[in-house]
Amino acid sequence: MADGHDDHDGHHGHGRAGHGHGGGHDHGAAVTAQTDRRYLLWALGLILGYMAVEVAVGITASSLALISDAGHMLTDAFSLVLAIVAMRLAARPAYGRWTFGFKRAEILSAQANGITLLVLVGIFVYEAITRLINPPAVDGAQVLVVAIAGIAVNAAAALLISRANRDSLNVEGAFQHILNDAWAFIATALSGLVVLLTGFDRADALASLVVAGLMARAGYGLVRESWKIFLEAAPEGVDPAAVAGGMRGLDGVVQVHDLHVWTITSGFPALSAHVLVSPGHDCHSVRLELEALVRKEYGIEHTTLQVDHTASDILTIGRGALDTGGRPEGHCT
């Protein structure tokens, strides 16, 4: 849809298409992305280093909770790598057929992060149920020590990522991975303490189920939000009917149709519409006022508006006639 709107306006020789863009947006976004990548790289180093430790201890302690946490940390590392790669792709300029560049690479990354979380949920739930039926002996002391250290590592990684731009669904996906892992370590630490004090080995499997529940919640949220963008739904908090109503309320605007509001990537909403104005108003002035309106009221800076004069006889008949066949508008000169 996104590419098609620009082509749609360009093929109407009788109208004038106006494009509104935020000044300095690309330069500011590039600086922000570079800083965000640095935070994510630091977090990646922390996660990879501690994951190796956790796998080793999880095997020696026979702890599914620790191994589950290590698997979750592996997805953390994967999500961070995806986020970094997606940032680099999104920073590439538009060219040729790629009229918006590769900005939606970030949404692909967020969706992949959500799907991997959901896949791991199934694996960990199966293993946890198996261990609830036949629990192995668990070294509670090792589990407790490693989990407490893991809480500190994940807290540090989460702090780093929280300094990045979390308005990006890509960064938010990586952050949710890390945050859920921190909660998972807390559950694992509690299970290790229970095993150490009571010898109740099934506490380890129960902690794994808690981890799986947290992962399912985060994974579903990421998949849902990324699908909204891929299906080009209106951004959260933006009602297309209200936008159209606000545009029609502008002096001189007779009708707004073919209105589309969608999100190109996180923090990059877009709007396109065909607007008919009364013959006594200047098309270009009205277009500028409409761009200012949607920018101020709805935060939409990327707009593509085709503005035409409506025929004078249509105004006499009434607005209902505008919806009949053909395009009864006049040329905007």
Residue pairs with C-beta under 8 A, 6 or more apart in sequence:
1 232
1 260
1 262
2 99
2 100
2 232
2 262
2 264
2 270
3 97
3 99
3 100
5 260
5 270
5 272
5 304
6 99
6 304
8 272
8 306
9 15
9 17
9 272
9 304
9 306
10 17
12 306
14 308
14 331
14 332
15 274
15 306
15 307
15 308
15 331
15 332
16 283
16 284
16 287
16 306
16 307
16 332
17 304
17 305
17 306
18 284
18 287
18 288
18 291
18 303
18 304
18 305
18 306
18 307
19 302
19 303
19 304
20 291
20 295
20 301
20 302
20 303
20 305
21 301
21 302
22 301
22 302
25 301
29 91
30 91
32 165
33 87
33 90
33 91
35 164
36 87
36 164
36 165
36 168
36 171
37 84
37 87
37 88
39 160
39 161
39 163
39 164
40 80
40 83
40 84
40 87
40 160
40 161
40 164
40 171
40 174
41 80
41 84
42 160
43 80
43 156
43 157
43 158
43 160
43 161
43 174
43 178
44 77
44 80
44 81
44 84
46 153
46 156
46 157
46 160
47 73
47 76
47 77
47 80
47 153
47 154
47 157
47 178
48 77
50 73
50 149
50 150
50 153
51 70
51 73
51 74
51 76
51 77
53 146
53 149
54 66
54 67
54 69
54 70
54 73
54 146
54 150
55 67
55 70
57 63
57 66
57 142
57 143
57 146
58 64
58 65
58 66
58 67
58 69
58 70
58 146
59 67
60 139
60 142
61 138
61 139
61 142
61 143
61 146
62 136
62 137
62 138
62 139
63 138
63 139
63 142
63 143
63 188
63 192
63 204
64 127
64 128
64 131
64 204
64 205
64 208
65 143
65 147
65 187
65 188
65 191
65 192
65 204
65 205
65 207
65 208
65 211
66 143
66 146
66 147
66 188
68 124
68 127
68 128
68 184
68 188
68 208
68 211
68 212
69 147
69 150
69 181
69 184
69 185
69 188
69 211
71 120
71 123
71 124
72 120
72 177
72 180
72 181
72 184
72 211
72 215
73 181
75 113
75 116
75 117
75 120
75 177
76 157
76 174
76 177
76 178
76 181
78 113
78 116
79 109
79 112
79 113
79 116
79 173
79 174
79 177
80 174
80 177
82 109
82 112
82 113
82 170
82 174
83 106
83 109
83 113
83 170
83 171
83 173
83 174
85 105
85 109
86 105
86 106
86 108
86 109
86 170
87 106
87 170
89 102
89 105
89 106
90 101
90 102
90 103
90 104
90 105
90 106
90 170
90 265
92 101
92 102
93 101
94 100
94 101
95 101
100 264
103 264
103 265
103 268
104 229
104 230
104 264
104 265
106 168
106 169
106 170
106 265
106 266
107 169
107 170
107 226
107 229
107 230
107 265
107 266
108 226
109 170
109 173
110 169
110 170
110 172
110 173
110 222
110 225
110 226
111 222
111 223
111 226
111 227
111 230
113 173
113 174
113 176
113 177
113 219
113 222
114 173
114 218
114 219
114 220
114 221
114 222
114 223
114 224
114 226
115 219
115 223
116 219
117 177
117 180
117 215
117 216
117 218
117 219
117 222
118 215
118 216
118 219
118 220
118 223
120 212
120 215
121 212
121 215
121 216
121 219
124 208
124 209
124 211
124 212
124 215
125 209
125 212
127 205
127 208
128 205
128 206
128 208
128 209
128 212
129 205
131 202
131 204
131 205
131 208
132 202
132 205
132 206
135 201
135 202
135 204
135 205
136 201
137 201
138 192
138 195
138 201
138 204
139 195
140 192
140 193
140 194
140 195
140 196
140 197
141 192
141 196
142 192
143 188
143 189
143 191
143 192
143 195
143 196
143 204
144 189
144 192
144 193
144 196
145 192
147 185
147 186
147 188
147 189
147 192
148 185
148 189
150 181
150 185
150 188
150 189
151 182
151 185
151 186
151 189
154 178
154 179
154 181
154 182
154 185
155 182
157 178
158 175
158 178
158 179
158 182
161 171
161 174
161 175
161 178
162 175
164 171
164 175
165 171
165 267
166 172
166 175
167 266
167 267
168 265
168 266
168 267
169 222
169 225
169 226
169 229
169 265
169 266
170 266
172 222
172 266
173 222
176 218
176 221
176 222
177 218
179 218
180 211
180 214
180 215
180 218
183 211
183 214
184 207
184 210
184 211
184 214
184 215
187 207
187 210
187 211
188 204
188 207
188 211
190 203
190 207
191 203
191 204
191 206
191 207
192 204
194 200
194 203
195 201
195 203
195 204
228 236
228 263
229 262
229 263
229 265
229 266
232 260
232 262
232 263
233 262
233 263
234 240
234 261
234 262
235 261
235 262
235 263
235 269
238 261
238 269
238 298
238 300
240 259
240 260
240 261
243 259
243 261
243 271
243 294
243 298
244 256
244 259
244 273
246 293
246 294
246 297
246 298
247 253
247 256
247 259
247 273
247 275
247 290
247 293
247 294
248 255
248 256
250 286
250 289
250 290
250 293
251 281
252 277
252 278
252 280
252 281
252 286
253 275
253 276
253 277
253 286
253 290
254 276
254 277
254 278
254 310
254 314
254 315
254 319
254 322
255 275
255 276
255 310
255 319
255 322
256 273
256 274
256 275
256 276
257 273
257 274
257 276
258 272
258 273
258 274
259 271
259 272
259 273
260 271
260 272
260 273
261 269
261 270
261 271
261 300
262 269
262 270
263 269
263 270
264 270
264 302
268 302
269 298
269 299
269 300
269 301
269 302
270 300
270 302
270 303
270 304
271 294
271 298
271 300
271 302
271 303
271 304
272 303
272 304
272 305
273 304
273 305
273 306
274 305
274 306
274 308
275 286
275 287
275 290
275 305
275 306
275 307
275 308
276 307
276 308
276 309
276 310
276 322
276 329
277 283
277 286
277 307
277 308
277 309
277 310
278 309
278 310
278 315
279 309
279 310
279 311
279 312
279 315
279 330
281 309
283 307
283 308
283 309
283 332
284 307
284 332
286 307
287 305
287 307
290 303
290 305
290 307
291 303
291 305
294 300
294 303
295 301
295 303
307 332
308 329
308 330
308 331
308 332
309 329
309 330
309 331
309 332
310 322
310 328
310 329
310 330
311 328
311 329
311 330
312 330
314 321
314 322
314 328
321 328
322 328
